[in-house]
Amino acid sequence: VTNLGLTAVLTALCLASALPPKIGTTRMGHGENRPSLGRGGRVTFKQARHPTGHHFNGARSVYRTYLKYAVPVPEDLVRAVAHTDALNSAAEEDKRRRGATGSAPAVPIDERFDIAYVTPVTIGTPPQTLMLDFDTGSSDLWVFSSHMPPFQVRGQEIYTPDESSTARLLEGHTWSIMYGDGSASRGNVYVDTFAVGGLTVLNQAVQTAQQVSASFTSATNIDGLVGLGFSTLNTVRPESQLTFFDNAKASLDNPVFTADLKYMAAGTYDFGFIDRAKYTGEITYVPIDPDPGYWIFTSSGYAVGASSNFSATPIIGIADTGTSLVYLPTAVLTAYYRQVQGATNSRSYGGYVFPCDSALPSFTFGVGEERFTIPASYIRYAPVTEGSATCFGGLQSSSELGINIWGDVALKAAFVVFDSRSPPRIGWAKK
Ligand SMILES: CSc1ccc(CNCCO)cc1
């Protein structure tokens, strides 16, 4: 021991004791490290890659070389080893502290009209996979189930709680919901393990359907819904239940989820983080009014076509991933369809229709100072019946609904952040 102070020696000793076994020492033993006794008594050891999560510490590597050749370890090297270890463990701690995140696809249920988008989830033990419609316009997580009469199930996957060891009936609880489009469902309630996009929620309320309306039976590619509205809207009684997002929120890195829906293609729902690669420019945030439980925000106005003749008029509406079309005030629709040759508000077809070969302007809506344009192709929504030359518009009137709805036709023109901090807000960005 040359000029090393006592502390350095003690530090060196405690570091030495804390040191993991030197790389390269291989415990005789089981698994991949068992030595294979070749002929003539030769022994072979297979190198095993160090398990993940190992932080390289260069100072420690140098330190070991000093020890190996019995060279006195300079004090500043001892400090460097301790310093690098401290940084590495802080990085580990930070990784542990940062919350969970998840990401899952939003797949159109049909090839042509983006009627709705479904996302794969698993429920129960062993996991049962269902494709569910993530709906920011409601707050019930309900599924087609083994409790339904078979004639109401037409190809949908069902959840069978009796086949899940982690399912638990919520005694005496029921639910019943009616959506804006008149569809409905009702049933009992279980809690079970729910997972989506790498996120797992234990004891999630899973509402099992006993009855669904004909429109759900006909939606053969939708096995149920996951409400992403505020939990105040949940219909379970006598005690209402939390949405999966509200249950997951505390463990998420950020209390947000984002919707990146796409025109005739699979998009994504992300949970707990905002993916910078999914949008361009900046996100424009505006406040949300969480009462009564929808993602209600105020658009700053609209323009027919590009944003040249923008009309700055507040439009209060909800961002609703579970609704296909956009529903706006009559004045806005009159201004739009006035520009469409042959457009009429048809009682027989239940909304604005026009000849499919009519030229359509795009539609621009404002979020704060930002402008978002819905391409004409999104508004030429679908023939009123298969093969018809008359098309149904992607913009329809909200006069019968009592609320304006920015459904998928608008949402797929943007990257949308549903930010559930306090107070909640919604962010819109171009993509
Ligand atoms: C029949 S397929 C279907 C999908 C989603 C929903 C929930 N949101 C709709 C707006 O009321 C209802 C029905």
The ligand as an SDF file (V2000), in Angstrom:
LIG
                    3D

 13 13  0  0  0  0  0  0  0  0999 V2000
  -73.4910   -0.6750  -33.6560 C   0  0  0  0  0  0  0  0  0  0  0  0
  -71.8570   -0.3550  -33.6570 S   0  0  0  0  0  0  0  0  0  0  0  0
  -71.5810    0.8880  -32.4380 C   0  0  0  0  0  0  0  0  0  0  0  0
  -70.2690    1.2800  -32.1630 C   0  0  0  0  0  0  0  0  0  0  0  0
  -70.0400    2.2570  -31.2040 C   0  0  0  0  0  0  0  0  0  0  0  0
  -71.1010    2.8280  -30.5180 C   0  0  0  0  0  0  0  0  0  0  0  0
  -70.8440    3.8740  -29.4790 C   0  0  0  0  0  0  0  0  0  0  0  0
  -70.7070    5.2160  -30.0570 N   0  0  0  0  0  0  0  0  0  0  0  0
  -71.6690    5.5720  -31.0670 C   0  0  0  0  0  0  0  0  0  0  0  0
  -72.2520    6.9730  -30.9030 C   0  0  0  0  0  0  0  0  0  0  0  0
  -73.4320    6.8910  -30.2280 O   0  0  0  0  0  0  0  0  0  0  0  0
  -72.4210    2.4440  -30.8150 C   0  0  0  0  0  0  0  0  0  0  0  0
  -72.6610    1.4580  -31.7790 C   0  0  0  0  0  0  0  0  0  0  0  0
  1  2  1  0
  2  3  1  0
  3  4  1  0
  3 13  2  0
  4  5  2  0
  5  6  1  0
  6  7  1  0
  6 12  2  0
  7  8  1  0
  8  9  1  0
  9 10  1  0
 10 11  1  0
 12 13  1  0
M  END
$$$$
